[in-house]
Amino acid sequence: MDIRVGVCGMLDAHKLAYSIYQIIVISIAPPLLMSIFSILTIHELHQRHGRTQVRTRQRDRYLTRMLIAEVMVNVDEVAE
């Protein structure tokens, strides 16, 4: 941080580095990781369906819906 003309602010190089950090770590990484893990979870659930009971399949569907809803909410928050 630096004080210029009575205003506290970031230097130019720090401002760029912080902007890149915000874009990657705060905006892109969470929805991307959630999407990847959701896809992996759904894929695993589809593979398990051959050897599971009906009640377990229903819980798997609820889990799938929850994962998709969570990703959509997170992506929507980032977009705003």
N, C-alpha and C positions, 0 to 999 in steps of 0.2 A: 504494500500500500504506500501511497505517496500523497503528500499534500501540495496541491498546485492552486494558486490563486484562492486560497481559503477553502478548497474543496478536497475532500479525501477521496482517492480513487486508485485504481490499479494502473500499473505501468503498462505500456503497450504490449510488451512480450508476455507479461503475466496475464493480461486480459485475453490474449489469443489462446494461451495454454489452458486457462480456466474455461474458456468457451468450448474448446475441444473436449476437455474433461467432461463438461456438462452434457454435451451431445452424446458422447460414447457411454459414459457410466450411468447417467441418469435417464437419458432418453432412449437409447438403443438397446443396451444390455438387458434390462429387466424384461421387456416384452419378447426379445429374441430368446432369452433363456427359458422363459415360461412357455413359449411356443415349442421350442425343441423338446423340453421335458414333457409337455402335453402330448406331442406327437409320439414320443417314445412310450409313454404310458398307454395311450390308445392302442398303439401297435402291440404292446405286450398283452393288453386285455383281449384283443382279437385273437392272439395266439392261444390264450388260455381258454377261450370259449369252447374248444373241442372237448375239454376234460373237466368242465365245471357244472355246477347245478344251476337250476333256474333262478333260485334266490340270489346266488352270487352274480349271475348275469344282470339282474335288475340293479344291484348295487354298483356294478361296473358301469351301467348306463348312467346312473346318477353321478358317479365320479367323472365320467366323460363330459356330461353337461356342465358340471361344476368347473372343470378345467377350462372348457371353451368359454364359459361366461367370465371366468377370472381373467383370461387373456384379453377378451374383448373390453372389459372394464379398464384394465391397465393400459391397453393401447389407446383407448378413448381419452383417458386422463393425460397421457403424454401428448396427444394431438391437440389438446386445448391449451 
